[in-house]
Amino acid sequence: MRSAGHARRTTLAPFVAAIAATAAHCAVPETPSAAGHPAQGTPDAGSIETTADDDASTPPAPGPDGAAPDARPSGSSGDAPCSALPLCDGFEAATVGGPPSAGTWSISQPDCTGTGTLAVDDSQAHSGTHSVRVDGGGGYCDHVFIDNTAVMPTLGPQVYARLFVRLGAPLGAGHVTFLAMKDAADSETPGDDVRMGGQDAILMYNRQSDDATLPTLSPTGVGDSVAIAANMWTCVEFHFDETAGTIDTWVNGAEVPGLVENGTPTADISTEWLSRSGWKPKLTDLRLGWESYSGQTMTLWFDDVALASERVGCGS
């Protein structure tokens, strides 16, 4: 069992401080909320706070480089209401303290179980009053995820996801996962995961079957990704083109150069990922939670999770 499959790289601590300095551009600032309700983002120049039922799009926040991203990128369905999307869940209908809707999500703890727990929570929310809180432990078996298996197979080859995540602490030097998707077409081990998480304190992808990372965890690769600020809501989007075998990623509406794989190897970014010739995934589920291969524990929250066959954006 390749339970960890973590990237075996030297920690690049000297580069982390520079990346973390830009993290404030990638997060949603907060203002105090009414008693008994979670703090919400303030819709100012650095904010992407919206409500789940808004039909109107809110301009996205500045990206990691401080530049304003395009409000209507090509392929965006940013004006689509939540109810029009194949999957869009702000967890408002679920009972606080219990699991999210059983009609949409199951609880997943692959291979083994440990200390990881999750529940619908009203102490934090990106919109509305609910989110899913995950308390993940530091060992592989201390993992826990919510899992949707119904929607991904209906999307076709263009897979877009949007989620808001709030980390209780910064990502550390060791490898961790907070999002995973099974790849039925993995050429080495069908059903192994494509993961999103962190290592060297930055956001990255990891392919379980061969341990490849995107970006390559070199000084250039680390510098071209982003750190996720703690205790703030961050909008994360990605696009997997299963036909072309490409990946695009946005944080708070801004494309992240180190998390782009366009089919052409880019030195210190995608050369390792593309070392597997002809990679074309077939994703079958979406799991959100925590899995640690390095001892790092985490409390984190997810809200306003969406899947679609075109880009959703941070304002829907």
N, C-alpha and C positions, 0 to 999 in steps of 0.2 A: 504494500500500500504506500503510494507516494503521498503521504498525508501533508507534508509541508511543501515540498517543491519550491522552497524559497530561493531567492537569488543569492548566490554566494559571491558577494562583492565586498570590496573594502569600503568602509564608511567614508564619505567625503565631507567630513564635518567642516573643513574650511570654507566650503561653498554654501553651506546651509544658511549661514547668517545673512548672506546677500539675498538669498531667495526669500527668507522669512521677512526681510525688510519690505518686500513688495506684497506680502500677504494681505495687508489691510485693504488693498485694491480688489481682493478676491472674496470679500465677505460682506455680510449685511450688518451694518451697525444697528443698535437697538436703542429704544427709549423705554422708560418705565411704563408698565401696563397697569390697568385697573386691578384692584385687589381681587385675588382669586383667579387671575388669568395670566397667561405667560406674556413675557415681553415680546413685542413685535418690532419688526424693522421700521425705520422711518424713511418715507419715500423722498430722499434727498438725492444729491448728485451721486452719492456712492451707494445707493440702495437699489434693491430689486424686489422690495416687498410688494406683494400683491395678495389678493384674495382668490380662493380657488374658484369662485363663481364669476369672477370678472371676465367679461367678453372682450374688453378693450385691452390692448397690449400696453405694457409699461416699458419705456426705454430701458435697455439693459445697463447694468453698472459698468464702470470702467474696468478694463481687463487688467491682467497682471502687469502690463507695461504702462498702465495709466491712460492708454488711448481708448477713445470711445468706440466700441464695436458697432457694426452695422445693425440698425434697428430691425431691418427686414432682410436677413440674408437669403440667398437663393435657396429654394426648397423649404422655406419656413412656413409653418402653419400657425404663426403666432397669434392670429386672431381667433383661432378655434377655441370654443369653450371646453371646459373639462369634460362635459357630458358627451362631446362629439368624438373623443379619443378612444381608441381600443382599450387602453388602460389609463385611468387617471384616478388616484386615490389620495385624499387628504386625511383619511382615517376618522372623519367626523362621525360616521355612523356607528363606529365600534365603541364598546364600553370601556371606560378607563379602568386599567388594572387587568384587563383581559387581553386575549389575542386579537389581531385585526380580523376583519371579516373572513369567515371560513369559506365563503363563496368565491373569494379572490385569492386568499393567501393560505398556505400551510406553513407549519413550523418545520424547519430542516436542521438536523444536526448529523451530518454524514459520518458514517463509520463508528462514531463513539460519542458519548455525552459526558459533559463535565459541569462546570459552574456557570456557563453562559445562560442568561435569561433575557427575555424581552416581554414587553407589554405595551399596550396603548397608554399614553401618558398625557396629562394636561399641565405639566409644569413648564413645557416648552412647546411652541408651535410656530411654524413659518407663516401659516395662514389659519384662520379658524381658531380652534382651541385645542386640537389634538395632534399628536404625532406618535410615532413608534419609538420607544426608548429601548436601546440594547445595552446590556451590561455584559461585555465580553471579557473572558479571562485571558491569562497569559500563555496558556498551552493550547496545542491544536485541538484537543478534545473539549476545551472550554468554549468552543465556538457555538454560535446559534444564528440562524437566518430566518427571515420570512421568504417564502418561495412562491412565485407565480409561474405555473407551467402551461396555462391555457392560452395566453395571448401571443407569446413570441412566435409559435409556429404559424400563426395566422397573418403575420406581417408581410411575408414575402422576403425577398433578399435585401431590402432596404430597412435596416433596423435602427430606429432612433429612440433614445431614452433621455429623460430629464428627471432629475431628482434634486431635492434640497437636503443637504446633510449638515449637521451641527456636531462637531467633535468636542468632547469635553477636555481634550488636551491635544497638543500638536502631535502629528505623526513623528515617530522616533526614527532611530537609525536602522532598526531591524525591520524585517519584512512582515507586513500585515495585509489583510484583505478586508474590505468592507462591502464589496460587490462581486458576485461571481455568476457566470453563465456556463452551462454545459455546452460543449461543442461536439455534436454528433458526428461531425466530419473530421475530427482530429485524426491525422494520418498515422500517428503512433499509438494512441490509446483513445478510441472513440468514447466520448462521454467525459473526458477530462475537461477541466475548467479553463476558461479565459477569465482572468481576475483583474479587478481594479482595486488598488490599495496604495500602500506606500512603502518606501525604503529610502534610506538616506534623507529622510524628512520631507520627501517630495512625493507628489502624486505620480503613480506609474501603473502600467499594465504588466501582468505576468502570465505566461502560458504554462500551465501546470506540467504538461507532458514532457517538455524539454527545458523548462526553467528559463526560457527566453524572457527578456524584459523590454518594454518600450516606455521610455527611452533606454538605450544602453546606459548603464550606470557609470559613465565616465564623467569627468568634469564638465564637458560640453553638454552631455545628455542631462545631467542634473540641473545645469544652469538654464536649460531650455524647457524645463517643466516648472511647476509652481508648488509652493507650500500652501497648505490649507490652514487658514487661521482658526484657532480654537475659540469656542464660545461665541461663534457667530454663524449664521446660516449662510451656506455657500451653494450656489446653483451649479450643478455639474451636468453636462450634456455630452452624449457621444453618438456617433453614427458608424455603424459597421455595414459596409457594402459586401455582402456575402458573395456576390458574383465576381467582383473585382478583387476581393481580398484586401480591402483597405479600411482604415480607421481614421476618424476625425474626432476631435475632442474640444469642448469649450468649457471654460470656467467663468461664470458670471457673464456669459455672452461673448467672451473673447476667445478666439482660437488659441490653443496652447501648442507652440511649435514642436516641443519635445514629445507630444502625444499625438502626432500625425504620422500615419504610415500610408503613403500614396502609391505603393507598389514599386517605387524606385528607391533602392537603398541610399540612405543619407548617412554619411559618416558620423559615428558616435551617437546616432539617434535610432535609426531603424535597421541598421545592418544586422544586428543580432536577431531581430524579429523575422527578417526576411531571409535569414540563413536557411530556413525551411522553405524549399522551393514549392511554389504552387499552393501556398496556404490560402484556403477559402473556407471559412467557418460555416457551420450550420448550427446556429444558436437555438436552444430549446427551452430555456427558462431564464428567469431573473431572480436572483437571491440578494437580499440586503441584510447585513448584519455585521458580524465581527469574527475574524479568525486570525490568530496570532501564531507565528512560528519563531518568535524571538523573545517572548516573555512580557511584551507590552500588553497591559490591560487597557480597556477603554470603555467609557460611557459615551454613547453617541445617539443621535436622534435622526430619523428620516421623516420627511413630509413631502406632500405634493409630488408623488411619484407618477410618471407617465411613460407610456410606450406608444409608438406610432410608426407609420411607414414614411413619414416626412418629419422635418424638424419641428419641434414643439416650441422651443424658446423658453425663456425664464419668466415671461409675463402672462402665460396662459393659466 
